[in-house]
Amino acid sequence: MKSNGKIHNSRLCLLVLLASVFWFFIFYLHFAVLSSSTTDQSTHPASLPWTSTSPEQRLPHRVEPENPPSMLAIRSAENRSDPCAGRYIYVHDLPPRFNEDMLRDCRKLSLWTNMCKFTSNAGLGPPLDNIDGVFSNTGWYATNQFAVDVIFSNRMKQYKCLTKDSSIASAIFVPFYAGFDIARYLWGYNISVRDASSLDLVDWLMKRPEWSVMVGETIS
């Protein structure tokens, strides 16, 4: 019994010793790497964004006009006699491949579901049957989750403070049906095909004068 106790104690001591050595090396490596990275940063200061020679990191040079559109929007917002002051929204007139063409080819939006019925009723879908009287008789629809862009786009058309002058707009809306775009390429396609429309849209937006105002940036 005493012999077994000594063996048990020796094994326990060995485990404690191995655990101590293991954590010693872990902490040693951690602080060694940390001190090395700190030294590298002190000897090689990070290059500033505007001095970087990398094209990917360099922001496009922006020349401010005398009356930039952003200032026109601010002045418009300060016009108290205008009920839409500070509330104007400009909607991009996108090529139909980014929205309406998807609705026309609604049968191609899903491999298993006929999405055409979900594009009806301004994207809300057909009214739900209320045979059992579970909910009210109005206001309930068979809406598909991918149709939210269609719903929002149609609601935006009813907004009372739309403007065709983007220079006085406080916001710009891009009616791209991203939900349906991803739905039609969700299965059986590679990433290049899935991202093609989104990249095409960005390329189209960058060529618009509205993009050059903030170089694609947003104000938070």
Secondary structure, DSSP 4 states (H G I P E B T S, - for coil): -HHHHHHHHHHHHHHHHHHHHHHHHHHHHHHHHHHHHHHHHHHSPPPPGGG---TTTSPPP-PPPSS-HHHHHHHHHT-TT-TTTTT-EEE----GGGTHHHHHTGGGS-SSS-THHHHTGGGT-SBPP-TT--S-SSS-B---GGGHHHHHHHHHHT-TTEES-GGG-SEEE----HHHHHHHTSSS--HHHHHHHHHHHHHHHHTSHHHHHHTT----
